[in-house]
Amino acid sequence: MATVKENLQRATELQHSDSPRLDLEVLLCHLLGKSRAWLYTWPEHQLDAGLQAQFEQLLERRIAGEPVAHLTGSREFWSLPLKVNRSTLIPRPDTEVLVEVVLALCPQEKLALLDLGTGTGAIALALASEKPGWSITAVDKMPAAVALAQENRDRLGFDHVSVLQSDWFSALDTQRFDVIVSNPPYIDTQDPHLREGDVRFEPRSALVAEEQGLADIRRIAADARTFLAANGLLLVEHGWEQGKAVRGIFTEAGYDEVETRLDYAGRERVTLGRYRRP
Ligand SMILES: C[S@@+](CC[C@H](N)C(=O)[O-])C[C@H]1O[C@@H](n2cnc3c(N)ncnc32)[C@H](O)[C@@H]1O
């Protein structure tokens, strides 16, 4: 058995992690059901034998590289606690840029929005939390991700979000949306980063796309034209080196006002365009 403080000192065992101390704090908070402030207030609190054994197991799995979010089963996005699992991507802070841009460009209280490849539901639910009057549709191809997004939606009580299984637009028929957003798979199949860090534990269905990672973005930009209302907006997240290529895809597909917004590290991350129906 050990105290909170002694357990936190074991951060040195997490050599591969970028944030070893934080990882241990999050694991201890999860096990104890307490906040990080509590850990600092009660450093001498002793874990009982059962909790200490659970901590040892989680530490071992973290040392083996498993993402902290998979160990705790949750991740916060836009201050919403979301359940996560191996069916889809763990929501990333950079994706909050997409949410911010949508909110800045769309002040209206009524609007129809589609989130393609919703995963945990992160983008759709973040927008739903800010805009109770919006009608939000969220789709994912993977049934387990659809179930996960539905569970997150139900737990948060956002009745104005419908979650459907759909291969991009396949389950939608004649609806038109004022805004379509997506954080689609955009990593090149040969990218060596796929063998490092958290992504090793996330499904390829959430990560990789053909054509240097651009195939899904190309398909979405083309097909969204049928589902956008007049002057509708399309916004996609992409890799920080893909801005130029994505602007080219949007422009070729006939979108106007094409531009790219930066993430918190100042890298090109979200491209948007407006579709003026011919
Ligand atoms: C990069 S993850 C994004 C998840 C979530 N939107 C987020 O930002 O955290 C991409 C998501 O797209 C889904 N996806 C991949 N191909 C798809 C397709 N053809 N149709 C619908 N969803 C798809 C994956 O299952 C995955 O959940």
The ligand as an SDF file (V2000), in Angstrom:
LIG
                    3D

 27 29  0  0  0  0  0  0  0  0999 V2000
  -10.9690   10.9900  -36.8470 C   0  0  0  0  0  0  0  0  0  0  0  0
  -12.3680   10.1350  -36.1830 S   0  0  0  0  0  0  0  0  0  0  0  0
  -13.3040   11.5240  -35.5570 C   0  0  0  0  0  0  0  0  0  0  0  0
  -14.2280   11.1990  -34.4180 C   0  0  0  0  0  0  0  0  0  0  0  0
  -14.8950   12.4430  -33.7780 C   0  0  0  0  0  0  0  0  0  0  0  0
  -15.6550   13.1920  -34.7570 N   0  0  0  0  0  0  0  0  0  0  0  0
  -13.8520   13.3600  -33.1580 C   0  0  0  0  0  0  0  0  0  0  0  0
  -13.6040   14.4280  -33.7040 O   0  0  0  0  0  0  0  0  0  0  0  0
  -13.2930   13.0050  -32.1110 O   0  0  0  0  0  0  0  0  0  0  0  0
  -13.1880    9.7080  -37.6950 C   0  0  0  0  0  0  0  0  0  0  0  0
  -14.5340    8.9990  -37.5280 C   0  0  0  0  0  0  0  0  0  0  0  0
  -15.0640    8.7780  -38.8460 O   0  0  0  0  0  0  0  0  0  0  0  0
  -15.6900    7.5080  -38.8810 C   0  0  0  0  0  0  0  0  0  0  0  0
  -15.7420    7.0780  -40.2870 N   0  0  0  0  0  0  0  0  0  0  0  0
  -14.7410    6.5670  -41.0460 C   0  0  0  0  0  0  0  0  0  0  0  0
  -15.1800    6.2880  -42.2810 N   0  0  0  0  0  0  0  0  0  0  0  0
  -16.4910    6.6420  -42.3000 C   0  0  0  0  0  0  0  0  0  0  0  0
  -17.5010    6.6000  -43.3120 C   0  0  0  0  0  0  0  0  0  0  0  0
  -17.2440    6.1050  -44.5360 N   0  0  0  0  0  0  0  0  0  0  0  0
  -18.7300    7.0480  -43.0030 N   0  0  0  0  0  0  0  0  0  0  0  0
  -19.0010    7.5410  -41.7590 C   0  0  0  0  0  0  0  0  0  0  0  0
  -18.0890    7.5970  -40.7550 N   0  0  0  0  0  0  0  0  0  0  0  0
  -16.8570    7.1570  -41.0410 C   0  0  0  0  0  0  0  0  0  0  0  0
  -14.8330    6.6410  -37.9950 C   0  0  0  0  0  0  0  0  0  0  0  0
  -15.5310    5.4860  -37.5500 O   0  0  0  0  0  0  0  0  0  0  0  0
  -14.4760    7.6260  -36.8710 C   0  0  0  0  0  0  0  0  0  0  0  0
  -15.4000    7.5440  -35.8090 O   0  0  0  0  0  0  0  0  0  0  0  0
  1  2  1  0
  2  3  1  0
  2 10  1  0
  3  4  1  0
  4  5  1  0
  5  6  1  0
  5  7  1  0
  7  8  2  0
  7  9  1  0
 10 11  1  0
 11 12  1  0
 11 26  1  0
 12 13  1  0
 13 14  1  0
 13 24  1  0
 14 15  1  0
 14 23  1  0
 15 16  2  0
 16 17  1  0
 17 18  1  0
 17 23  2  0
 18 19  1  0
 18 20  2  0
 20 21  1  0
 21 22  2  0
 22 23  1  0
 24 25  1  0
 24 26  1  0
 26 27  1  0
M  CHG  2   2   1   9  -1
M  END
$$$$
